[in-house]
Amino acid sequence: MIVWLNGTHGAGKTTTGAQLRQLLPDSRVFDAEKVGETLMDITPVLPATDNFQHWPPWRQLVVETARRVLDYTGGTLVMPMTVLVEEYWREISAGLAHHAIPVRHFVLHADQETLRARIAGDTVSGPDSPFRLRYLAPYAEAARTWLHTAAEVVDTTHLTPAQAARRIAAAMGSEAAGS
């Protein structure tokens, strides 16, 4: 199965995903951003875009890679990845469903003030990353229009990543034990 951790930059997906892997038996973290990075390395370059998710092969390869890894290893894939375009989420989730791969979709949510503070203090991408800040408004729109109804929302505003991971693992219940 797949546990998809969605949400915008600063919500805690990567750190929570690493913590969650420790709590779920037979689980691995699959960062679908690496698929995008691979596509970005193709020369000559693919058609210009500001987000590799706009390339159809990214969405198809995420599904295919997840499927192949699960076929090989079994267990659970924890996938921390922002997907804010509803059409893209539907394409990915339909592709996974086609292969009978169950998905638990969680959105890690935090209020805008908290997200801005986390992005300001980011030591990995650097403080006040324009790339990360650019996704705050699209996240708010996706949350308002479709994302929060398409997933289980975990408000991380006042949670540590370890606390968020424990909440998700608890929500998984018997699914986590049977992976």
C-alpha positions, 0 to 999 in steps of 0.5 A, a space after each residue: 500500500 501507499 501512504 501519500 503525504 500531501 501538503 505544501 512546502 513547510 507542512 512537514 512532509 519529508 520529516 514526517 515521512 521519515 518518522 512514519 517509516 520508523 512506525 510502519 512495519 515493512 515500509 520505505 520512503 519513496 520521494 517522487 520528486 526524484 522522478 522529476 529530477 531525473 526528467 529534468 536531467 534529460 538532454 535536450 531538455 523537455 518542453 519548458 515548464 515551471 513544475 515537472 509535474 506538468 509533464 505527463 511522464 512524471 505522473 505516469 512514472 510515479 505510478 509505474 515506479 511505485 508499482 514496481 517497487 511494491 511488486 519487488 518489496 511488498 510492504 508500504 511506500 511512504 510518499 511525501 509529495 506535494 500534488 496541488 493540481 486535482 487533475 494530476 492527483 486523480 491521474 496518479 490515484 487512478 493509475 495506482 487503483 488500476 494496479 490495485 494499490 491501496 492509497 491512504 492520502 493524508 494532507 499535512 496542513 498548517 496555517 499560513 503564518 506557521 508555513 511562512 515561519 517554517 519556510 523562513 527558517 528552512 536550513 535545507 532550501 535556505 530561508 524564504 525560498 521564493 520557490 517554496 513561498 510561491 506554492 502557499 497561495 496555490 495550496 490554500 486554493 487547493 485546500 479550499 476547493 478539493 484537496 481537504 475533501 480528497 484526503 485525511 487532514 492532519 493539522 501540523 500547526 502545533 505538532 512536531 513531525 514525530 507527533 504527526 507521524 504518530 497520528 497517521 500511524 494511529 489512523 492507519 491502525 490495522 492497515 499498518 500492522 498488516 503491511 
